[in-house]
Amino acid sequence: MAGRTPPIRDTRIRGIPVNLNGKTQLGHLLHMGPGIYDLSLVFNVTLTVGATSGVIQEGLLKLIKQIYMKTDAGDTPLDNVSGRAMYKCAIAKAKCTPMIDTLAAANATYRVEIPIYFADPLLLRPEDTILDTNRYQSVQFEILCGGIADLFTTPGTGTIVVTVDMPITRSKTRWNSAEASIAGVVEYSQRNPVDASVTTEIKLENAPDLTLKRIYMHAATAGASGQQWSGTNSDALVDVVNLTDSDGDWVQDGIWLETQAMNKREYSLESNVSGVNVFDFVKDGSIKSGIYTGSTGELVLGWTNQSAPAALSMVSVLTESYRTPRLGA
């Protein structure tokens, strides 16, 4: 197609110091103009132990609390999403497990990669949702990182130093939006997590400019109230899932374990992703097959539990959607 240029890999953004238990700004490092297919946040966690013990499950992912991106046009591609959620989302897109080192209570540098896809490699025309930075003057892009207590139950006197690299796959020149226009601006967003021992539904967003592509649902035990994608992954919590609106079902009696096995087959994974299910509404590869929420009634993701769960058995949801482009692009 005219206007498209071959993508290139750009890894000039390297070794950026990350603030612990606070935010780190990255937006000023992004060059406006190219189309960004995807980028990765590669976190380098250098650990110095001191009576440190008790490795926390997926601690390297839990360390990355929030990722936020908002453009000067008001688009929000990343709406305070957790690193753990985006990592699990990337497994389906990449059809493999992104890089993550095995954490141990030993002096070393441990790395974890959080791939973020704007262009959707599972669509027939991935560029439909490429991040066309030619449309913007600036982008606010920030990460919120935790601390060593996210990695170990007993941090002791141990310390960590964190830096981040940011490889980017982008167009070589400015994206020609007139000849290769986007269909929408991708938006990854999370709903408030719920305790499945109390509530068995999560209401999703409806908006006249919003189309839902996929739902990533996470089930866990021993979670933390109000914290996204917290707890210990569990496939023994949720039994049957339904997604309904005023006109009926979008997902009808989706059995958790069966859907998980289908995910493994559909995304060519080596094994099931523990505690996670993907509900995909664009399996035919067309962005237009998503659920246009502007014409639905209340959109509710509900489920039944396999048995009476313990308190703080948390269910979290990440939605992958797209919105109508602003500024007439």
N, C-alpha and C positions, 0 to 999 in steps of 0.2 A: 504494500500500500504506500502511495506517495505520502511523504511527511514522516515516515518511520525511519529511524536510523538504527543500525545494529547496536545492541546493548553492550556496554563495556563495564568492567569491574574496576571500581575506584576505592582504594584503601589508604587514602592519604590521611584520614582522621584516625589517629592511633595514640594510645597511651594517655587518654584524657583522665585526669584525676577525678574520682567519684567521691562526693561527700557522703560520709556515713551518717545514718539517721537523719537525713536531710535530702534536699533536692539538688540536682546538678543540671545546669542549662546546656543544651546542645544545639539549639536552633540556629545560633549565629554561625555555626560551622557548616551549615547546609547552603549550597550555592543554588540560587533560584534560576530557573531556565530549563534544565534538563527534565525529562520524564523519569521518575524513579520507579523502577520495576519492584525492587525490594531492597531492604537493608537489613543488616544484622547488628545486634548489639552483643559484642563479645566481651564478657566480663572476665577480668584477670584478678583473682582473689588470692593475695599473698598472705598466708597464715603463719604467724609465729605463736607456737603453743606455750602454755604456762598452766599446768594442771588442768588441761582442757580435755573434756571427754563427752561422750554421749552424742554421737552424730544424729542429727535430725533428718528424717526422711525428706529428700528433695530440698534440703536446706539451701543449696545454691540457687534454686529457683525461688524459694520463699524470701531470699535476701532482696529480690527485686520487687519492691512493693507496688509501684505504680509507674506506668509509662503514659505520657500525655503529649499529644500533638494537636495544635490548633493553628489554622492559617489566618492571615489577616483578613480573609474574606468571610471568616466565620465557620469554615468547614472544620470538623473535628475527626480526623482519621483515627486517632487513638484517644479514647475517652477514659483516661485513668484506669487502664487495664493492667492486670498483674502480670509479672514475668512468667509465673507458673502457667497461667491461662494461655498466654501467647506461645509458650513453648509447646503445649499440647496441641494447640491449633496448627502449629507449623509441622507437626508430625504427619498430619493428614495431607498437607500441601506438598511436603517434600517426599512423602511416602517412605520415610525413614526417621530414625531418631537423631535429632541434631546433637552436636558435640556437647557432652557434659562429662566432666571428670568425676571419678569416685572420690568423694570427700573422706578424709581421715584426720584423726587428731595427730598430725605430723607436719613438721615444717615443710612447706612446698607452696607452689603457685597452682591454684586450681582454676580451671576455665569452664565457662558455660556460654553457649551461644543462644541468643533469642532471635530467630529469624522473623522478620515482619514483612509480609507480602502485601503490596498494594495492587500490582497486576496479579491476576489470579491464574496460576499455572494449570488449574483444573478446568478452566473455561476454554472454549474453542477460540475465542479472541481475548487473550489475557489482558491486552491493553485497554479494554473497556473501563477498567478502574485504575489505570496507572496514575500515580501521583504527578499530575502535570504542574510542576512548580513554575512554569512559564506564566501561570495564571495569578501568581502571588508576588508580593513584594517581600514578604517575610513569613517565617513559620516559627511559632513557639513550640519547642520540643524539649521536654524535660523528663528526667527519671528520678524516682524517689527510692533510695536504697536504705536498707535497714543496717544491722550491725551483727557482731559475732554471735549474739544471742539467738539469731535466726538459724545459725549453723549447728550449735551445740547446746545440749541441755545444761552442761556445766562449762561455761566459757573460761572459768578460772581467771588467770591474768593474761590469757591469750589476747592477741591483737590481730587485726586484719588491715591491709591496705588494698584498695580496689581501684583499678583503672579500667577504662573501656575503649575498645577499638570499634570502628564503625565501617565495615566494608559495605559499599553501595553498588548495586547494579543499576545503571542509569543510561539514558541515551547519550550519545557522544556530543551532540549539539542540542540547542534549544528544541523543545518539543513543539512541533508544528500543529497546534490544536485546530487550525482551520482545515487541514487536510486529513488529520487523524484525531478526530475529536473523541473525548471520553464519553462514556454513557452515564457515568456516575462517579461520585467520590466515595471511596470505601470508608466504612466506619466500624471499628471494633469497639464494642461497648459491653459493660457488665451491669447486670441487675443486682439489687441488694440480695445477698445470700440469705437463706432461711434455715431454721432448725427443723429438720424433717420430723422430729418427735412432737412438734407443735403445729407446723404448717406443711401442706403437701401441694402447694402451687406457687408459681411465680408469674406475675403479670408482665407481659412484654410491651414495648413501646409501640404506639400507633401514631403515625404522622403522615400528612399528605405528600411528603417528599421522600418517604422512607420505604425501601424494599428489602425484605429479609432474605438472605441467602442461606445461612447455616446457623445452627444452634450447637454450641459445645456445652455439654452438661457434665458437671463434676459432682461426685458423691464421695463423702468422707466421714469418718468417725473422729471423735476427739478433736473437733474443730474449735474455732474461736468465734464468738458471736460478733457479727458485723464485719469480719475479715473475709475478703474474697479468696476463694480457692484454698481455704485453710484445711488443716486436718490430715489424717492418714487415709490415703486412697482406699476405697472400699467398693467391691462389687456385690456386697451382701446387704446393701441398704435399699436401693430402689428396685421395684419389681416391674411395674408396667407404666409406660409413659403415654400421655395424650397431649396433643396440641390442638386447641379448639378456638373457634371464634363464633360469632353470632350465626354463621351459616353452617356450622358443623365442624368436622375434624380435618386437620391437616396431617396429624399423626394419630393413628387409631390403634390403641392397645399395642404399642411397641414394647415388646418384652426386652428388658435391659440386657440380659446376657445374650440373647439372640441378635439384637441390634449391634452389640459390641462385636460379635463374631462376623456380622455382615460388614462392619467398618473395616475389620482386618482384611477381608477379601477385597472390598471395593477400593481401598487405598493401598493395597499390596504391602501390608505391614507384616513383619516377621512374627509379631505376637500382639495380643490384645493390649490396649493401653489401659492400665488398671485405673478404675474409678472414673472413666471418661466415656461418654457416648457422643457421637456426632449425628445430627439430623440435618440432612442435606437436601435443599429444595432446588438445586440447580444441577442435578446429576446429568442432565442432557447436554451440559456444556454451554447453555444459553443463559445470559444474565437476565433475560426477560422472563425466565421461568420462576424467579423468586416470588415470594409472597408480598404483593403490594399492600402495605398496611393502611394506606389511605382509604381503602374500600372495605376493610374488615371492621367488624365490631371489636369488642374487647378480646384481645389475643392472650390466652392463658395456657401456660405450660403446667400441667398437673400430673401427678403420679400417685401410685400406691406403694407402700413400703412392703418389703418382703416379710417383715415381722415388726414387732413393737421396738423401735430404735431407742437407744440411750440418748439422753440429752446431749446437745451439741453435735448431733449427727447432721452435718451441714451439706446443703445442696447449693451449688453456685452455677451461674449461667453466663457464658460469653456469647454474644451475638455478633455475627458478621453480616453487615448490611451495606447498602449504598444509598446515598442521597442524591437528589437532583443537583447538578453543578450550579453554582452561583456565578454571578458576574456575566451571565449569558454565554459562557464558554462551552 
